[in-house]
Amino acid sequence: METVVELFIEKQKKRLADGKIRQEEYEAFLDGVNDALSFLGLHYVNGSETVEQTDRKPVTYNEVEEKYKKLREVAMYKNSFLRVADIARHTSRATDELSKLAGTIREEL
């Protein structure tokens, strides 16, 4: 699963380099990825460009709502969160909490 997420991030990084997305879109994208990964005890490390274990606690819906208020690229955040949740589901690593929050976010789209 980690490799799939890393490839997903690499694709968006290339889109950023090619000017197809803006920096703030990429940052919202990474926030969504990392928030979804937090449910699996994982985090994307920008410097090493790898998904690694972390002690970070999973985000709550209230924290997600706060991000909505701050981010201009809410759709990018939501889509990346949902994509990682789908990857986790397809690799049988999704937690109940991740699935529940993903369902709530999916309903908002």
Secondary structure, DSSP 8 states (H G I E B T S, - for coil): -HHHHHHHHHHHHHHHHTTSS-HHHHHHHHHHHHHHHGGGTEEEETTTTEEEE-------HHHHHHHHHH-S-HHHHHHHHHHHHHHHHHTT---HHHHHHHHHHHHH-
